[in-house]
Amino acid sequence: MSLFLHRPLTLRPSPCRALSTTLSRPSSLQLEKNDPEALADTVPPYPYGPAQWYKQSDRGLYGGQRIQFGNNIGPKFQTKTRRTWYPNVFRKRLFSRALDRYVQIKVTTRVMRTIDKLGGLDEYLLGEKEARVRELGVSGWWLRWAIMQTPEVRRRFVEERRLLGMPAEGIEAVIEEPEATAEGEAQVEAKGQDVVGEEAVQQRRLKFRVGPRAHLYYAPDGWHRASPNKELAYKRHVRLHDPKYKDFHQNQTAIALAAFDQMTKSQSLKSKEIVSLRQRLRTEVDKSAEKIVEAAWEARCAKVAKKRRLVREAVRVKTRSATRAELRASRRRERKDGQPEGLVKDTFGA
């Protein structure tokens, strides 16, 4: 009978976070996707270095907050159960007056209160105290440097130096972009060209992510909106959605792997050698399938060029016809204005 009087079993919530196989969208501002040599030559190193543990804090403004560990203590028998406290992190779009656009970044509620108190994201990042610089982290330091390179903040620094009686020419000089890398110069020398290719220049260009598919690139006069690369986007679309490319890639991969399996049966190879050879085989198949992507891009370029040519011809014909119509109308007005006043009255019946 006592069994019916017991409280029903309930599932207690786990102190750990629920397991999820979905990856969150990164908000690291793409610091690690830039050229390391260009970063080392342009951006000053963060004085406190990356986080040793809880490395997630390097991908946003966490304000020095970390995971905390402790115990849940029972009220009656003082039973201790281990638990964890996580920082309250959100993904926010914060407006930067210096960049004149929103910046998407992970931020904690504590940092949000500090930003509201100081009056904006720029005021929070441009703090001069050691504690503020320490709690910025790698992403905050990268964002701080990006804001300090804008002309608006530079004019603000010059004005502050003038009010303090300091020389304005002591302000940090704008760092010019190097013309090309060693690889680009080697390619130019090999081809015998006198000018540096755009690919070598773009390798040294620092990109800064402000949102989904929204980037800025650094130039001596500040940060500018980066236009998307249409060629890369179209080729990626062909690889994902073109049935011709998919069928060719699958068939060639199946044929090559079947031949490779028959060849490895007759030979005694180690597992590492088999893996490396299989990977090399897949690379060769990808290279052969890439010809379909290149052909699709060339066909699209030819189609766009033809369409633009037709549009230019239509505009030229339309402009020519409009010009002729305007000429006929002006001639009519000249004839009408050149008639005597009495004739006009007699004609239209004054």
Buried (B, 14 or more C-beta within 10 A) or exposed (E): EEEEEEEEEEEEEEEEEEEEEEEEEEBBBBBEEBBEEBBEEBBEEBEBEEBEEEEBBBBBBBBBBBEEEEEEEEEEEEEEEEEEEEBEBEEBEBEBBBBEBBBBBBBBEBBBEBBEEBEBBBEBBBBEEEEBBBBBBBBBBBBBBBBBBBEEBBEBBBEEBEEEEEEEEEBEEEEEBBEBBEEBBEBBEEEEEEEBBEEBBEBBBBBBBBEEEBBBBBBEEBBEEBEEEEEEEBBEEBBEEBEEBBEBBEEBBEEBBEEBEEEBEEEEEEEEEBEEBBEEBBEEBEEEBBEBBEEBBEEBEEEEEEEEEEEEEEEEEEEEEEEEEEEEEEEEEEEEEEEEEEEEEEEEEE
